[in-house]
Amino acid sequence: MATLETHAASTKQNGHAADGRIPVENPATGQTIGHVPDMGADEVARMVAEARAAQPGWAAMGYEAREKVFRRARKWLVDNRDRVARTIVEETGKTREDAMLAEVMFIADSFGYWGKSAPKHLKDEKVKSHSPFMFGKKLMIRYKPRGVIGVIGPWNYPLTNCFGDGIAAMAAGNAVVFKPSEITPFSTMLMQECMREAGLPDGVMQVATGRGQTGAALIEHVDYVMFTGSVVTGKKVASEAAKTLTPHSLELGGKDPMIVLRDADVERAANGAVFWSMANGGQICQAIERVYVEEPIYDEFVSKVVEKTRALRQGVPGEAGAVEVGAVTFAPQADLIEEHIRDAVEKGAKVLVGGHRGPGPGRFFEPTVVVDVDHTMKLMTDETFGPVLPVMKVRDEDEAVEKANDSRYGLNSSVWTKDIAKGERIASMVEAGSTCVNDAVSNYAAQELPFGGVKESGIGVRHSAAGIRKYCHAHAILVTRFAMKRELYWFPFSKRNAKLLERVLVLMYGRKP
Ligand code: NDP
């Protein structure tokens, strides 16, 4: 089996400091597909030290040579796409389509994007100053790699949201130590093989497998932490990072709202709602998790999403086209989804389709549509992370925006209307890191756009110039080219100079407003 081969190759690479081994399950079949070492703090420290030793050489290779490595890695990834997709499907229980499009294709695209854009985003920036004291001086910002980046990833997109965050870091000249989720470690380990074959120097990429404590140990040693995961763990990561004042970026959970206005294309909106709430079994940080529909089209919208949800096929992901919805990857998530449905029904909600766990031996939850929901229910306020679409009727667009913003989260969001000017106006009223008009989630593929959350959905962004500059120290450099023997304001102080400086102060800032 691909994953077992991968595991064998990668454990060799990773060493043997296991404090025990962690079994990895295929959630769609319930079978154990392999084991990984549960690495302790010493092993993590050793990996970071190796990465630190390898980093200067990698940085010195320059952008062009790094881009070549990425090009070879992309070729390897495409040539090995079946093996990679199978590995992802086995450890997550997601469909082959999701693995191929949102992970393999996304990463192939990322190799190209960061390889090409890194030198553009990180070239020396000349700065002009407004200050007269800077007259004759040369000012610039030089982006220097921070050193060793720790990437801690979740289980829902093991390639995109774990390995994917390391590409920008490596493009900037950093070394990276990954801590994939203990639930889905094999995809990241497989990428170690990919990068090795693409010519990445030894030590630049390392994979520390293990549980939460392994992640916590990593934070202590690295120069920057890129974390993707839940709000609860994100807060722990921030407080752990505070102990060493390690800078970090947190990509956390969401409860993304969809606003469907009365003039929307109802058919497209219903298709979008079902796809972006059920794709990957709803286990997308920016899945549509709640829908607000204006009264005049509410009934039509609900009947369409019910019909489309009923038509979805769920089961063990097989060949392409076999099923639309796969398994629940993480065991406790199934309990949480069930709890959200139970809580909503107790408070008056009505389940129109689904609402139950699917048959075993794998772990499934039926694609579900719920109506008569309100904000007293967890289903409308907390992240469900399952194939569940709660739909709420609203009076008008004001109520829709108010409800959309009534959340502690603010990751992605969407507005659906045929009136583009209205769509853009309402988009800017939504409190979220991003908003799509007449689409959802797809902004993630535009890596030129920043992606990140507001409120409890996170700190910092991935993608765009900001998404690679965060992996760098912005070194401000001032060069004095033509100079007097001493500046006017240096020692020794004198009455004459003090007066002169005061006169400059009055002249510059003392004019009438
Ligand atoms: P978790 O927060 O449970 O775990 C994320 C990672 O952190 C895992 O590798 C985990 O290890 C590790 N970890 C756990 N405890 C600690 C600790 N004390 N210190 C350091 N690391 C630790 O998230 P999930 O894996 O459950 O992922 C799902 C969540 O991720 C959802 O909330 C989802 O919305 C969010 N997410 C956000 C995205 C975004 O871009 N905003 C994208 C994708 C997902 P282990 O698994 O081994 O316990």
Residues whose N, C-alpha, C, O or C-beta is under 5 A from the ligand:
A	BS01	NDP	I152 G153 P154 W155 N161 K179 P180 S181 E182 I183 G210 R211 G212 G215 A216 T228 G229 S230 V231 T233 K236 E251 L252 G253 G254 C285 S457
